[in-house]
């Protein structure tokens, strides 16, 4: 039912976790996919191989998402390859510990630079192409932390909360161009970002028990809702925050 044949997609942070699962699922639905990565070149090539095995074109793009000039070059490479970008999934992000009163300024600024500034840089670079074609789909990957906050990760929650506000603002601003802007807000997910936290079996079980559905989702469980939001099944959805957390945070944003 979901057919993305002919569509060109850019997924940031696409070499692992949610980004990897999303890039592969978009390709399975028929899209050609540009996979952005920062350091995981080997992992990125692994994703490229899977995408090409599905008969889709794949472009690997190494860039520091917090540097405008590198993002601009990344987007330029996509446009030169395909002439347009139809789908943008802003997934690149970091999650670090930070106790207020002791948090170094560089920790705060790094989180904002990657999680928020990076999303702005990519959207700002991509949206002109979408406006010209009067069509586009943008999905920002936020977090349940944006909805309820997160102690000892206030910098992360603040960056994702701002991403939610950016999503809602752009949904209205870009609607005249038929560009739909939505947000997916996962809770805990089995990704590299959570590896250290989940290294404690007791803590991991505590997290699992805190989720009404009693399971910690895989990256593929988040990729599915993203695919839905960039499909024609979601043609009348924009400015929405889709919480994908197994019922742990019951809020529409």
C-alpha positions, 0 to 999 in steps of 0.5 A: 500500500505504501509506494515511494517509488521515484522519491528521494530521501535523506536520513541523517544519522542513518548508519545505525539505530533508528536512522539505519532502520528508517533508511532501509525501510524507506528503500524497501518501500521504493525510495532512493536514500541518502545516508548521512553519517559522522564517524561510522563509515563501516556501518554506513557502507553496510546500510548502503549494501542493503539498500542497493540489494533492494534495487535502490540508489544509495548515496553516503554522506559524511558530515558534521551535522553541527557545521553549516558548511558541511551540511550545505555540501551534503545537501548540495551533493544530494541535489546534484545526484537526484535534482531534488530531495522529497523526504527528509528525516532528521534523526541525528542526535546525542544523549548525554548526562548532565546535572544542572549546577555541574554541567559544563557549558560545552556539554550544553552547547554540544547537545544544542549544536547537534540536536537542534542546530543540526536539524535547522541547518538541514531543513534550511538547506533542503526546504528551497528545493521542496518549495520549488517543487511544491511538495515535501515530507519532513519528519523530525525525530524528537523524544518523550523527553520533549514532552515530560522532561528528563532529570539529569538530561535537561539539555537533551530534553530542551533540545528535543522540546525545541525540535517539537516547537520547530516542527509545529511552526514549520508545519504551518509556514510550509503548508502553502507549499504542500510540505508536511512537517511532523515529528516522531517522539520515541521513548526508550529504544534498543539502540547504541545510544542506550547501550551504556544505560542498558548494561545494567540488567536490573535497570533495563528490566525496570525500564521494560516494566515501566512501559505498559506494553512491557517491551523495549522497542527495536529501531524498526518499531520507530521506523514504521511510524516514520514511513507512515508519516512520509506516505500518502496515508498521512496526506492530511497530517502535519504539525503532529507529534506521534509518540511511539513509546508503548504507552509510557507517556500518554500525550499528543504533544 
